[in-house]
Amino acid sequence: MTSEPKGSSGGWVEVSTATPIWGRFFLPSPLVLIGTKEGEGFDLAPKHMAMPIGWENYFGFVCTPQHATYHNAQRENGFTVSVPKPSQVIMTSLAAQPPGESGRRVGLESLPTESARTMEGILLRESHLQLECELERVVDGFGPNSLIVGRVQAARVDAGAVRESGVDDGVVLKRAPLLVYLSPGRLCEASASTPFPFPADFSR
């Protein structure tokens, strides 16, 4: 007989804030590849703490000065964003592979990429969404982490994922499902949805 998970019948479990809380439960977020110019080549780094910043064309992600992406984005004044499709999970994992003894990123070298159009950079080919961002600002001080924000200079989305007048959003999501990262360490595919029941007089 399978035991019922603790807490599944209702109630609350207090989570101590003496240490970071994020490993005690799952939280959905997008999974993206941040592209930066690195020396004579380029780098793609998986990030899940990433999102639009406000209603205008700003996009940000959390990084750390311990990572090359942080320094690359500042030195080159920009970065790219590739949002992988569910079919590109293995490709995304390869981008996280550390350099070998020779310093080569074999996993990264095997990825299908294409050049950015407005800047020196690369993007994951045939991804769900591609953004090219000029660096807006870097905000340090979130513990060991920093928020890196860019202004979107160019954007393109897979034709099957474009929202269109007269086409139900549920149909769009079904034909172009999204890859969702469930931190910590799991993935799911979002292909079904229902409209949010906004109040009649709601406005943003």
CYANA upper distance limits for C-alpha pairs under 8 A (distance plus 0.5 A):
  4 GLU  CA      8 SER  CA      7.44
  7 GLY  CA     11 GLY  CA      6.90
  7 GLY  CA     12 TRP  CA      7.41
  7 GLY  CA     13 VAL  CA      7.74
 15 VAL  CA     21 ILE  CA      7.26
 15 VAL  CA     24 ARG  CA      8.09
 16 SER  CA     21 ILE  CA      7.50
 17 THR  CA     21 ILE  CA      6.59
 22 TRP  CA     26 PHE  CA      8.13
 22 TRP  CA    183 SER  CA      8.20
 22 TRP  CA    184 PRO  CA      8.00
 23 GLY  CA    183 SER  CA      8.12
 23 GLY  CA    184 PRO  CA      6.57
 25 PHE  CA    183 SER  CA      8.46
 25 PHE  CA    184 PRO  CA      8.34
 26 PHE  CA    182 LEU  CA      6.19
 26 PHE  CA    183 SER  CA      5.89
 26 PHE  CA    184 PRO  CA      6.85
 27 LEU  CA    182 LEU  CA      5.86
 27 LEU  CA    183 SER  CA      5.87
 27 LEU  CA    184 PRO  CA      8.19
 28 PRO  CA    180 VAL  CA      6.88
 28 PRO  CA    181 TYR  CA      6.14
 28 PRO  CA    182 LEU  CA      5.03
 28 PRO  CA    183 SER  CA      6.89
 29 SER  CA     48 HIS  CA      6.65
 29 SER  CA     49 MET  CA      7.49
 29 SER  CA     50 ALA  CA      8.14
 29 SER  CA    180 VAL  CA      6.45
 29 SER  CA    181 TYR  CA      5.80
 29 SER  CA    182 LEU  CA      6.97
 29 SER  CA    183 SER  CA      7.99
 30 PRO  CA     48 HIS  CA      6.16
 30 PRO  CA     49 MET  CA      8.03
 30 PRO  CA     50 ALA  CA      7.25
 30 PRO  CA     51 MET  CA      7.94
 30 PRO  CA     83 VAL  CA      8.36
 30 PRO  CA    179 LEU  CA      7.51
 30 PRO  CA    180 VAL  CA      5.76
 30 PRO  CA    181 TYR  CA      6.22
 31 LEU  CA     46 PRO  CA      7.44
 31 LEU  CA     47 LYS  CA      6.46
 31 LEU  CA     48 HIS  CA      5.08
 31 LEU  CA     49 MET  CA      8.37
 31 LEU  CA     50 ALA  CA      8.06
 31 LEU  CA     83 VAL  CA      7.09
 31 LEU  CA     84 PRO  CA      7.75
 31 LEU  CA    179 LEU  CA      7.46
 31 LEU  CA    180 VAL  CA      6.83
 31 LEU  CA    181 TYR  CA      6.13
 32 VAL  CA     46 PRO  CA      6.15
 32 VAL  CA     47 LYS  CA      5.90
 32 VAL  CA     48 HIS  CA      6.74
 32 VAL  CA     50 ALA  CA      7.82
 32 VAL  CA     81 VAL  CA      6.98
 32 VAL  CA     82 SER  CA      6.13
 32 VAL  CA     83 VAL  CA      5.17
 32 VAL  CA     84 PRO  CA      6.95
 33 LEU  CA     44 LEU  CA      6.20
 33 LEU  CA     45 ALA  CA      5.69
 33 LEU  CA     46 PRO  CA      4.95
 33 LEU  CA     47 LYS  CA      6.62
 33 LEU  CA     80 THR  CA      8.48
 33 LEU  CA     81 VAL  CA      6.20
 33 LEU  CA     82 SER  CA      5.55
 33 LEU  CA     83 VAL  CA      6.94
 33 LEU  CA     84 PRO  CA      8.03
 33 LEU  CA     92 THR  CA      7.74
 33 LEU  CA    124 LEU  CA      8.26
 34 ILE  CA     43 ASP  CA      8.43
 34 ILE  CA     44 LEU  CA      5.86
 34 ILE  CA     45 ALA  CA      5.63
 34 ILE  CA     46 PRO  CA      6.83
 34 ILE  CA     47 LYS  CA      7.42
 34 ILE  CA     69 THR  CA      8.32
 34 ILE  CA     79 PHE  CA      7.08
 34 ILE  CA     80 THR  CA      6.08
 34 ILE  CA     81 VAL  CA      5.34
 34 ILE  CA     82 SER  CA      7.11
 35 GLY  CA     42 PHE  CA      7.55
 35 GLY  CA     43 ASP  CA      6.01
 35 GLY  CA     44 LEU  CA      4.89
 35 GLY  CA     45 ALA  CA      7.01
 35 GLY  CA     69 THR  CA      8.43
 35 GLY  CA     79 PHE  CA      6.00
 35 GLY  CA     80 THR  CA      5.20
 35 GLY  CA     81 VAL  CA      6.71
 35 GLY  CA     82 SER  CA      8.26
 35 GLY  CA    121 GLY  CA      6.97
 35 GLY  CA    122 ILE  CA      6.60
 35 GLY  CA    123 LEU  CA      7.09
 36 THR  CA     42 PHE  CA      6.24
 36 THR  CA     43 ASP  CA      5.84
 36 THR  CA     44 LEU  CA      7.13
 36 THR  CA     69 THR  CA      6.96
 36 THR  CA     72 ASN  CA      6.39
 36 THR  CA     73 ALA  CA      6.53
 36 THR  CA     76 GLU  CA      8.24
 36 THR  CA     78 GLY  CA      7.80
 36 THR  CA     79 PHE  CA      5.58
 36 THR  CA     80 THR  CA      7.11
 36 THR  CA    121 GLY  CA      6.53
 36 THR  CA    122 ILE  CA      8.02
 37 LYS  CA     41 GLY  CA      6.58
 37 LYS  CA     42 PHE  CA      4.86
 37 LYS  CA     43 ASP  CA      6.74
 37 LYS  CA     72 ASN  CA      6.68
 37 LYS  CA     73 ALA  CA      8.15
 37 LYS  CA     76 GLU  CA      7.31
 37 LYS  CA     79 PHE  CA      8.37
 37 LYS  CA    120 GLU  CA      7.31
 37 LYS  CA    121 GLY  CA      6.40
 38 GLU  CA     42 PHE  CA      5.39
 38 GLU  CA     43 ASP  CA      6.67
 38 GLU  CA     68 ALA  CA      8.45
 38 GLU  CA     72 ASN  CA      6.54
 42 PHE  CA    121 GLY  CA      7.21
 42 PHE  CA    122 ILE  CA      7.42
 43 ASP  CA     69 THR  CA      8.26
 43 ASP  CA    108 LEU  CA      8.05
 44 LEU  CA     95 ALA  CA      6.51
 44 LEU  CA    108 LEU  CA      7.71
 44 LEU  CA    122 ILE  CA      8.44
 44 LEU  CA    123 LEU  CA      8.47
 45 ALA  CA     69 THR  CA      7.79
 45 ALA  CA     95 ALA  CA      6.49
 45 ALA  CA     96 ALA  CA      6.70
 46 PRO  CA     92 THR  CA      7.13
 46 PRO  CA     93 SER  CA      8.29
 46 PRO  CA     95 ALA  CA      7.21
 46 PRO  CA     96 ALA  CA      6.78
 47 LYS  CA     61 PHE  CA      7.76
 47 LYS  CA     62 VAL  CA      8.15
 48 HIS  CA     61 PHE  CA      8.36
 48 HIS  CA    181 TYR  CA      7.32
 49 MET  CA     61 PHE  CA      6.10
 49 MET  CA     62 VAL  CA      5.98
 50 ALA  CA     59 PHE  CA      8.06
 50 ALA  CA     60 GLY  CA      6.19
 50 ALA  CA     61 PHE  CA      4.56
 50 ALA  CA     62 VAL  CA      6.95
 51 MET  CA     59 PHE  CA      6.35
 51 MET  CA     60 GLY  CA      6.19
 51 MET  CA     61 PHE  CA      6.99
 52 PRO  CA     57 ASN  CA      8.00
 52 PRO  CA     58 TYR  CA      6.27
 52 PRO  CA     59 PHE  CA      4.78
 52 PRO  CA     60 GLY  CA      6.65
 53 ILE  CA     57 ASN  CA      8.23
 53 ILE  CA     58 TYR  CA      5.68
 53 ILE  CA     59 PHE  CA      5.75
 53 ILE  CA     60 GLY  CA      6.60
 53 ILE  CA    149 VAL  CA      8.18
 54 GLY  CA     58 TYR  CA      7.38
 57 ASN  CA    151 ARG  CA      6.36
 57 ASN  CA    152 VAL  CA      5.90
 58 TYR  CA    149 VAL  CA      7.21
 58 TYR  CA    150 GLY  CA      6.13
 58 TYR  CA    151 ARG  CA      5.05
 58 TYR  CA    152 VAL  CA      6.29
 59 PHE  CA    133 CYS  CA      8.23
 59 PHE  CA    149 VAL  CA      6.16
 59 PHE  CA    150 GLY  CA      5.93
 59 PHE  CA    151 ARG  CA      6.96
 59 PHE  CA    152 VAL  CA      7.37
 60 GLY  CA    147 LEU  CA      7.09
 60 GLY  CA    148 ILE  CA      5.85
 60 GLY  CA    149 VAL  CA      4.58
 60 GLY  CA    150 GLY  CA      6.64
 61 PHE  CA    147 LEU  CA      6.28
 61 PHE  CA    148 ILE  CA      5.96
 61 PHE  CA    149 VAL  CA      7.16
 62 VAL  CA    145 ASN  CA      7.13
 62 VAL  CA    146 SER  CA      6.13
 62 VAL  CA    147 LEU  CA      5.14
 62 VAL  CA    148 ILE  CA      6.69
 63 CYS  CA     67 HIS  CA      7.69
 63 CYS  CA     69 THR  CA      7.96
 63 CYS  CA     70 TYR  CA      6.68
 63 CYS  CA    145 ASN  CA      6.21
 63 CYS  CA    146 SER  CA      5.91
 63 CYS  CA    147 LEU  CA      6.90
 63 CYS  CA    148 ILE  CA      7.54
 64 THR  CA     70 TYR  CA      6.66
 64 THR  CA    144 PRO  CA      6.83
 64 THR  CA    145 ASN  CA      5.08
 64 THR  CA    146 SER  CA      6.09
 65 PRO  CA     70 TYR  CA      6.02
 65 PRO  CA     71 HIS  CA      7.36
 65 PRO  CA    144 PRO  CA      8.33
 65 PRO  CA    145 ASN  CA      7.80
 65 PRO  CA    146 SER  CA      8.07
 66 GLN  CA     70 TYR  CA      8.18
 67 HIS  CA     71 HIS  CA      7.86
 68 ALA  CA     72 ASN  CA      6.44
 69 THR  CA     73 ALA  CA      6.50
 70 TYR  CA     74 GLN  CA      7.17
 70 TYR  CA    148 ILE  CA      8.20
 71 HIS  CA     75 ARG  CA      6.54
 72 ASN  CA     76 GLU  CA      6.43
 72 ASN  CA     77 ASN  CA      8.49
 73 ALA  CA     77 ASN  CA      5.99
 73 ALA  CA     78 GLY  CA      5.57
 73 ALA  CA     79 PHE  CA      6.17
 73 ALA  CA    135 LEU  CA      7.58
 74 GLN  CA     78 GLY  CA      7.33
 74 GLN  CA    135 LEU  CA      7.61
 77 ASN  CA    134 GLU  CA      6.55
 77 ASN  CA    135 LEU  CA      5.47
 78 GLY  CA    119 MET  CA      8.45
 78 GLY  CA    132 GLU  CA      8.30
 78 GLY  CA    133 CYS  CA      6.01
 78 GLY  CA    134 GLU  CA      4.79
 78 GLY  CA    135 LEU  CA      4.95
 78 GLY  CA    150 GLY  CA      7.34
 79 PHE  CA    121 GLY  CA      7.67
 79 PHE  CA    132 GLU  CA      6.85
 79 PHE  CA    133 CYS  CA      5.89
 79 PHE  CA    134 GLU  CA      7.17
 79 PHE  CA    135 LEU  CA      7.63
 79 PHE  CA    150 GLY  CA      8.05
 80 THR  CA    116 ALA  CA      8.19
 80 THR  CA    121 GLY  CA      7.16
 80 THR  CA    122 ILE  CA      7.53
 80 THR  CA    123 LEU  CA      7.16
 80 THR  CA    130 GLN  CA      7.88
 80 THR  CA    131 LEU  CA      6.10
 80 THR  CA    132 GLU  CA      5.03
 80 THR  CA    133 CYS  CA      6.31
 81 VAL  CA    123 LEU  CA      7.51
 81 VAL  CA    129 LEU  CA      8.36
 81 VAL  CA    130 GLN  CA      6.14
 81 VAL  CA    131 LEU  CA      5.38
 81 VAL  CA    132 GLU  CA      6.92
 81 VAL  CA    133 CYS  CA      8.26
 82 SER  CA    123 LEU  CA      6.30
 82 SER  CA    124 LEU  CA      6.29
 82 SER  CA    127 SER  CA      6.75
 82 SER  CA    128 HIS  CA      7.89
 82 SER  CA    129 LEU  CA      6.32
 82 SER  CA    130 GLN  CA      5.22
 82 SER  CA    131 LEU  CA      7.08
 83 VAL  CA    127 SER  CA      6.33
 83 VAL  CA    128 HIS  CA      5.89
 83 VAL  CA    129 LEU  CA      5.55
 83 VAL  CA    130 GLN  CA      7.00
 84 PRO  CA     88 GLN  CA      6.24
 84 PRO  CA     89 VAL  CA      7.75
 84 PRO  CA     92 THR  CA      7.74
 84 PRO  CA    124 LEU  CA      7.98
 84 PRO  CA    127 SER  CA      5.29
 84 PRO  CA    128 HIS  CA      6.05
 84 PRO  CA    129 LEU  CA      7.89
 84 PRO  CA    179 LEU  CA      7.43
 85 LYS  CA     89 VAL  CA      7.82
 85 LYS  CA    127 SER  CA      6.26
 85 LYS  CA    128 HIS  CA      5.89
 85 LYS  CA    177 PRO  CA      7.94
 85 LYS  CA    178 LEU  CA      6.77
 85 LYS  CA    179 LEU  CA      6.30
 86 PRO  CA    177 PRO  CA      7.70
 86 PRO  CA    178 LEU  CA      6.90
 86 PRO  CA    179 LEU  CA      5.32
 86 PRO  CA    189 GLU  CA      6.91
 88 GLN  CA     92 THR  CA      6.79
 88 GLN  CA    127 SER  CA      8.34
 89 VAL  CA     93 SER  CA      6.77
 90 ILE  CA     94 LEU  CA      6.72
 91 MET  CA     95 ALA  CA      7.07
 91 MET  CA    111 LEU  CA      6.76
 92 THR  CA     96 ALA  CA      7.53
 93 SER  CA     97 GLN  CA      7.54
 94 LEU  CA    107 GLY  CA      5.15
 94 LEU  CA    108 LEU  CA      6.61
 94 LEU  CA    111 LEU  CA      8.15
 95 ALA  CA    107 GLY  CA      6.37
 95 ALA  CA    108 LEU  CA      5.44
 95 ALA  CA    111 LEU  CA      8.18
 96 ALA  CA    107 GLY  CA      8.29
 96 ALA  CA    108 LEU  CA      8.45
 97 GLN  CA    105 ARG  CA      7.56
 97 GLN  CA    106 VAL  CA      8.36
 97 GLN  CA    107 GLY  CA      6.37
 97 GLN  CA    108 LEU  CA      7.94
 98 PRO  CA    105 ARG  CA      6.98
 99 PRO  CA    103 GLY  CA      5.52
 99 PRO  CA    104 ARG  CA      5.71
 99 PRO  CA    105 ARG  CA      5.04
 99 PRO  CA    106 VAL  CA      7.66
100 GLY  CA    104 ARG  CA      6.18
100 GLY  CA    105 ARG  CA      7.05
100 GLY  CA    106 VAL  CA      8.04
105 ARG  CA    109 GLU  CA      6.68
106 VAL  CA    110 SER  CA      6.97
107 GLY  CA    111 LEU  CA      7.48
111 LEU  CA    124 LEU  CA      7.89
112 PRO  CA    124 LEU  CA      6.72
112 PRO  CA    125 ARG  CA      6.08
113 THR  CA    122 ILE  CA      6.71
113 THR  CA    123 LEU  CA      5.92
113 THR  CA    124 LEU  CA      5.11
113 THR  CA    125 ARG  CA      5.20
114 GLU  CA    122 ILE  CA      5.99
114 GLU  CA    123 LEU  CA      5.91
114 GLU  CA    124 LEU  CA      7.01
114 GLU  CA    125 ARG  CA      6.13
115 SER  CA    120 GLU  CA      8.02
115 SER  CA    121 GLY  CA      6.43
115 SER  CA    122 ILE  CA      5.03
115 SER  CA    123 LEU  CA      6.78
116 ALA  CA    120 GLU  CA      6.89
116 ALA  CA    121 GLY  CA      5.65
116 ALA  CA    122 ILE  CA      5.78
116 ALA  CA    123 LEU  CA      6.92
116 ALA  CA    132 GLU  CA      7.51
117 ARG  CA    154 ALA  CA      8.39
118 THR  CA    132 GLU  CA      7.57
118 THR  CA    153 GLN  CA      7.88
118 THR  CA    154 ALA  CA      7.60
119 MET  CA    132 GLU  CA      7.92
123 LEU  CA    130 GLN  CA      7.43
126 GLU  CA    158 ASP  CA      7.91
127 SER  CA    158 ASP  CA      7.69
128 HIS  CA    157 VAL  CA      6.43
128 HIS  CA    158 ASP  CA      5.84
128 HIS  CA    161 ALA  CA      7.83
129 LEU  CA    155 ALA  CA      7.98
129 LEU  CA    156 ARG  CA      6.48
129 LEU  CA    157 VAL  CA      4.92
129 LEU  CA    158 ASP  CA      6.84
130 GLN  CA    155 ALA  CA      6.15
130 GLN  CA    156 ARG  CA      5.89
130 GLN  CA    157 VAL  CA      6.83
131 LEU  CA    152 VAL  CA      6.93
131 LEU  CA    153 GLN  CA      8.03
131 LEU  CA    154 ALA  CA      6.28
131 LEU  CA    155 ALA  CA      5.07
131 LEU  CA    156 ARG  CA      7.28
132 GLU  CA    152 VAL  CA      6.25
132 GLU  CA    153 GLN  CA      6.09
132 GLU  CA    154 ALA  CA      5.61
132 GLU  CA    155 ALA  CA      6.96
133 CYS  CA    150 GLY  CA      5.56
133 CYS  CA    151 ARG  CA      5.65
133 CYS  CA    152 VAL  CA      4.85
133 CYS  CA    153 GLN  CA      5.90
133 CYS  CA    154 ALA  CA      7.69
134 GLU  CA    150 GLY  CA      5.66
134 GLU  CA    151 ARG  CA      5.72
134 GLU  CA    152 VAL  CA      6.99
134 GLU  CA    153 GLN  CA      7.08
135 LEU  CA    148 ILE  CA      8.23
135 LEU  CA    149 VAL  CA      6.72
135 LEU  CA    150 GLY  CA      4.74
135 LEU  CA    151 ARG  CA      6.83
136 GLU  CA    148 ILE  CA      8.44
136 GLU  CA    149 VAL  CA      5.99
136 GLU  CA    150 GLY  CA      5.12
136 GLU  CA    151 ARG  CA      6.34
137 ARG  CA    148 ILE  CA      6.77
137 ARG  CA    149 VAL  CA      5.97
137 ARG  CA    150 GLY  CA      7.39
138 VAL  CA    146 SER  CA      7.34
138 VAL  CA    147 LEU  CA      6.25
138 VAL  CA    148 ILE  CA      5.10
138 VAL  CA    149 VAL  CA      6.73
139 VAL  CA    146 SER  CA      6.03
139 VAL  CA    147 LEU  CA      5.57
139 VAL  CA    148 ILE  CA      6.99
140 ASP  CA    145 ASN  CA      7.12
140 ASP  CA    146 SER  CA      4.84
140 ASP  CA    147 LEU  CA      6.98
141 GLY  CA    145 ASN  CA      6.97
141 GLY  CA    146 SER  CA      6.68
142 PHE  CA    146 SER  CA      6.34
142 PHE  CA    147 LEU  CA      8.47
157 VAL  CA    161 ALA  CA      7.14
157 VAL  CA    162 VAL  CA      7.14
158 ASP  CA    162 VAL  CA      7.31
160 GLY  CA    172 VAL  CA      7.53
160 GLY  CA    175 ARG  CA      7.22
160 GLY  CA    176 ALA  CA      6.45
161 ALA  CA    172 VAL  CA      6.39
161 ALA  CA    173 LEU  CA      7.52
161 ALA  CA    175 ARG  CA      7.95
161 ALA  CA    176 ALA  CA      5.78
162 VAL  CA    172 VAL  CA      7.71
163 ARG  CA    167 VAL  CA      7.79
163 ARG  CA    169 ASP  CA      7.15
163 ARG  CA    172 VAL  CA      7.12
167 VAL  CA    171 VAL  CA      7.48
167 VAL  CA    172 VAL  CA      7.86
168 ASP  CA    172 VAL  CA      7.23
169 ASP  CA    173 LEU  CA      6.81
170 GLY  CA    174 LYS  CA      6.65
170 GLY  CA    192 ALA  CA      7.01
170 GLY  CA    193 SER  CA      6.40
170 GLY  CA    194 THR  CA      7.51
171 VAL  CA    175 ARG  CA      6.78
172 VAL  CA    176 ALA  CA      6.56
173 LEU  CA    177 PRO  CA      5.62
173 LEU  CA    178 LEU  CA      7.84
173 LEU  CA    190 ALA  CA      8.12
173 LEU  CA    191 SER  CA      5.85
173 LEU  CA    192 ALA  CA      7.09
173 LEU  CA    193 SER  CA      8.06
174 LYS  CA    191 SER  CA      5.14
174 LYS  CA    192 ALA  CA      6.55
175 ARG  CA    191 SER  CA      8.14
176 ALA  CA    191 SER  CA      7.83
177 PRO  CA    189 GLU  CA      6.93
177 PRO  CA    190 ALA  CA      5.94
177 PRO  CA    191 SER  CA      5.01
178 LEU  CA    189 GLU  CA      6.21
178 LEU  CA    190 ALA  CA      5.57
178 LEU  CA    191 SER  CA      7.13
179 LEU  CA    187 LEU  CA      7.67
179 LEU  CA    188 CYS  CA      6.71
179 LEU  CA    189 GLU  CA      5.47
179 LEU  CA    190 ALA  CA      6.96
180 VAL  CA    187 LEU  CA      6.22
180 VAL  CA    188 CYS  CA      5.80
180 VAL  CA    189 GLU  CA      6.45
180 VAL  CA    190 ALA  CA      7.29
181 TYR  CA    185 GLY  CA      7.96
181 TYR  CA    186 ARG  CA      6.57
181 TYR  CA    187 LEU  CA      5.16
181 TYR  CA    188 CYS  CA      7.11
182 LEU  CA    186 ARG  CA      5.42
182 LEU  CA    187 LEU  CA      5.90
182 LEU  CA    188 CYS  CA      7.71
198 PHE  CA    202 PHE  CA      6.75
